[in-house]
Amino acid sequence: MTILTTAPAVRPYALSHLDTVESEAIHVFREVAGEFERPVILFSGGKDSIVLLHLALKAFAPAPIPFTLLHVDTGHNFPEVLDHRDRTVTRHRLRLRVASVQEYLDDGRLRERADGTRNPLQTVPLLDAISEGRHDAVFGGGRRDEEKARAKERVFSLRDEFGAWDPRRQRPELWALYNGRHTTGEHVRVFPISNWTELDVWQYIQREGIELPSIYYAHHREVFARDGMWLAPGDWGGPPGDERVLTKQVRYRTVGDMSCTGAVESAAGTVEEVIREITATRLTERGATRADDKLSEAAMEDRKKEGYF
């Protein structure tokens, strides 16, 4: 008598959403390593650059990452973020170059803006550092959900010999095929987490157990109100006039120059609480907390065309 047995059903193999975007980012890092000669990673100690570095470390483990790090320091950065940057560099034995906006102001190559904001002043030191380092690829943590100008970017974003971005010169990237060809003097900005959202970043931070500066979680801080945002007083000169300094429980969704990065009132002190808060919000992180994006309707796009990230 023949006994028929039924084979167990085979479940189709599928990656989770986080596994998918992680795999895509790691592929981008490896693609750049094989195609370019002198890539560099922009690393400020902010959450997106921390995730970017974490992905780079995973992409090449157990070998060290084959790239140096670069930070354009405005001189008005949050101390907590700079401390985290330095500890991370030391822990992983990385090479970090710091391009200082303050040095450019001191020797007259740049002039302080009337509004005290230094974020737009980063462009010249950044382009000089790229030129001096002969970097042909520059990794950044930009994401398409942050701001409408960044939504126009490709993963590989070609920049001309002046570091300028032209949306009309961006190349199609069908089937995750990336075109890194460029002529002498040009370079490519590379955005491995371009397809991630703020929520993806935080869920990945939770899954991977990634350490962040304390500034991203709820804490009590002196702030003052300006243009619908809570700004922190500091060496940059704020607050002038009759703007009143208060102590609030806040956290930061994104960090940059103190003069233009606002905090949000929050009680989210853990990754889980931050994720719940983000899930409920209708404002992007830059839309809610970055004054430099509100200088004009096309503020970010104008800066990108001049060479800003």
C-alpha positions in Angstrom: 0.0 0.0 0.0 1.4 3.5 -1.0 1.2 6.1 1.7 0.9 9.6 0.4 2.3 12.4 2.6 1.7 16.1 2.2 4.8 18.3 2.2 4.6 21.2 4.6 3.8 24.5 3.0 6.8 26.7 2.3 6.4 30.3 3.3 7.7 32.8 0.8 10.8 34.6 2.1 10.2 38.3 2.6 12.1 41.1 4.2 10.5 43.5 6.7 10.3 47.1 5.7 13.3 48.0 7.9 15.3 45.1 6.5 14.5 46.3 3.0 15.6 49.9 3.5 18.7 48.8 5.5 19.7 46.4 2.7 19.2 49.2 0.1 21.5 51.6 2.1 24.2 49.0 2.6 24.1 48.3 -1.1 24.7 52.0 -1.8 27.7 52.1 0.6 29.3 49.1 -1.1 28.5 50.5 -4.6 30.3 53.7 -3.8 33.2 51.9 -2.2 33.7 50.0 -5.5 33.1 52.9 -7.9 34.7 56.0 -6.3 38.3 56.7 -5.1 38.0 59.1 -2.2 34.5 59.1 -0.6 33.8 60.9 2.7 30.9 60.7 5.2 29.3 63.9 6.6 29.1 63.3 10.3 27.7 65.9 12.7 26.6 63.7 15.6 22.9 64.2 14.7 20.6 61.2 14.5 20.6 60.8 10.7 24.4 60.9 10.5 24.6 58.5 13.4 22.3 56.1 11.6 24.3 56.6 8.4 27.6 55.7 10.2 25.9 52.7 11.8 24.9 51.4 8.4 28.5 52.0 7.0 29.9 50.0 9.9 27.5 47.2 9.2 28.3 47.4 5.4 32.0 46.6 5.8 32.2 44.7 9.1 34.4 43.2 10.3 36.7 45.5 8.3 36.9 49.2 9.2 34.9 51.5 7.0 37.1 52.7 4.0 36.0 56.4 4.4 37.0 59.4 6.5 34.4 61.6 8.2 33.8 65.3 7.7 31.9 67.8 9.9 31.3 71.4 9.0 31.1 73.0 12.5 29.2 76.3 12.6 30.7 77.2 16.0 27.1 77.3 17.4 26.4 73.6 17.7 24.8 72.0 20.7 27.5 70.8 23.2 25.6 67.5 23.7 25.8 66.7 20.0 29.5 67.6 19.7 30.3 65.4 22.8 28.5 62.5 21.2 30.3 63.1 17.9 33.7 62.9 19.5 32.9 59.9 21.7 31.7 58.0 18.6 34.8 58.8 16.6 37.0 57.7 19.5 35.0 54.5 20.1 35.2 53.3 16.5 38.8 54.7 15.9 37.6 56.8 12.9 39.3 59.7 11.2 37.4 63.0 11.4 38.1 66.3 9.8 36.4 69.4 11.1 35.9 72.4 8.8 35.2 75.4 10.9 32.9 78.3 10.0 34.4 80.3 12.8 37.9 80.1 11.2 36.4 81.6 8.0 34.8 84.4 10.0 38.0 85.1 11.9 40.1 85.5 8.7 37.5 87.4 6.7 36.6 84.8 4.2 33.0 84.9 5.5 31.0 87.6 7.2 28.5 87.1 10.0 24.8 87.3 8.9 22.6 90.0 10.4 20.2 87.4 11.8 23.0 85.4 13.5 22.2 82.2 11.6 25.3 80.3 10.5 23.7 77.4 8.6 23.9 79.1 5.2 27.5 79.9 5.9 28.5 76.2 5.9 28.5 76.0 2.1 31.9 77.6 1.5 33.8 75.6 4.1 32.1 72.4 2.9 33.1 73.0 -0.8 36.6 73.9 0.2 36.9 70.7 2.3 35.6 68.6 -0.6 38.1 70.2 -3.0 41.1 70.0 -0.6 40.3 66.3 0.2 39.7 65.5 -3.5 36.5 63.8 -2.5 34.6 62.4 -5.5 31.7 61.1 -3.4 30.2 62.7 -0.3 27.7 60.7 1.8 24.9 62.7 3.6 21.9 61.8 5.7 19.3 63.8 3.7 15.9 62.2 3.4 13.1 62.9 0.9 10.5 63.4 3.5 12.3 66.3 5.2 11.7 69.1 2.8 10.3 69.5 -0.7 13.7 70.4 -2.3 15.2 67.2 -0.9 12.3 65.3 -2.4 13.8 66.2 -5.9 17.1 64.5 -5.1 18.3 61.2 -6.4 20.3 58.7 -4.3 23.3 59.7 -6.4 23.1 63.5 -6.9 25.6 64.9 -9.4 27.2 68.2 -8.5 29.2 70.4 -11.0 32.7 71.7 -10.6 31.4 74.5 -8.4 29.5 72.1 -6.1 26.2 73.4 -7.5 23.1 71.2 -7.8 20.9 71.4 -11.0 17.6 69.4 -10.7 17.5 69.1 -14.5 20.8 67.1 -14.6 19.7 64.4 -12.2 19.8 61.0 -13.6 17.1 58.2 -13.6 17.7 55.4 -11.1 15.5 52.6 -12.4 15.9 49.2 -10.8 18.3 50.6 -8.2 21.0 51.2 -10.9 23.1 54.2 -9.9 25.2 56.3 -12.3 28.3 57.7 -10.6 30.0 59.0 -13.7 31.4 62.5 -13.4 34.1 64.6 -15.0 37.2 66.1 -13.3 36.1 68.6 -10.7 32.6 67.3 -10.3 31.5 65.1 -7.5 28.5 63.1 -6.4 26.4 63.6 -3.2 25.2 60.2 -2.0 22.1 59.7 0.1 21.8 56.1 1.3 18.8 56.8 3.6 17.0 59.0 1.0 14.0 56.6 0.9 13.7 56.5 4.7 11.2 58.5 6.8 11.7 60.0 10.2 9.6 57.2 11.6 11.8 54.6 9.8 14.9 56.2 11.4 13.5 56.0 14.9 12.2 52.5 14.5 15.7 51.5 13.2 17.3 53.2 16.2 15.0 51.2 18.4 15.7 47.9 16.7 19.5 48.4 16.6 19.8 49.9 20.0 21.6 52.9 18.7 22.7 55.5 21.2 21.8 59.2 20.5 22.7 62.5 22.2 20.4 63.2 25.1 19.1 66.3 23.3 16.7 64.1 21.3 14.8 63.1 24.4 12.6 65.2 26.7 14.6 67.3 29.1 14.2 70.7 30.8 16.0 73.5 29.0 16.0 77.3 28.9 14.2 78.5 25.7 12.5 81.5 24.3 9.8 81.9 21.7 10.5 83.2 18.2 8.4 82.7 15.0 6.4 79.9 16.5 9.5 77.9 17.7 11.4 77.4 21.0 15.0 78.5 20.5 17.8 78.0 23.0 19.8 81.0 24.2 23.6 80.7 23.6 26.8 82.2 22.3 25.1 83.0 19.0 23.5 86.1 20.6 19.9 85.1 21.3 17.7 86.3 22.7 17.9 90.1 22.1 15.4 92.7 23.0 12.3 91.7 25.1 12.2 88.0 24.2 11.6 86.2 27.5 13.6 83.1 28.5 11.6 80.3 30.1 12.3 76.8 31.3 10.4 74.2 29.3 10.3 70.4 29.0 11.4 70.0 25.3 13.2 67.7 22.9 14.8 68.2 19.5 13.6 66.4 16.4 16.6 67.6 14.4 19.7 69.4 15.3 21.9 72.0 13.5 23.0 75.5 14.3 21.5 76.7 17.6 20.4 80.0 16.1 17.9 78.3 13.7 17.0 74.9 15.3 13.9 74.9 17.4 12.8 72.5 20.1 9.3 71.0 20.5 7.5 70.7 23.8 7.5 67.0 24.6 7.4 64.5 27.4 8.9 61.7 25.2 11.8 60.4 27.2 12.3 57.0 25.6 12.6 55.7 22.0 9.1 54.1 22.3 7.6 57.4 23.4 9.3 59.3 20.6 7.9 56.8 18.1 4.4 57.3 19.4 4.8 61.1 19.2 6.1 61.0 15.6 3.3 58.7 14.5 0.7 61.2 15.6 2.3 64.4 14.2 1.4 66.0 10.9 4.5 68.3 10.7 7.8 67.2 9.2 10.8 67.6 11.6 12.3 70.5 9.5 9.0 72.1 9.0 8.4 72.2 12.7 11.9 73.2 13.9 14.2 74.7 11.3 14.0 78.5 11.0 16.5 78.6 8.1 14.0 76.7 5.9 11.5 79.6 6.4 13.7 82.4 5.1 11.9 82.1 1.7 9.6 79.7 -0.1 12.6 78.1 -1.9 15.2 78.6 0.8 16.6 75.0 0.8 16.6 74.7 -3.0 18.4 78.0 -3.3 21.1 76.8 -0.9 21.4 73.5 -2.6 22.0 75.2 -5.9 24.9 77.0 -4.3 26.5 73.8 -3.0 24.7 73.2 0.4 23.7 69.7 1.2 
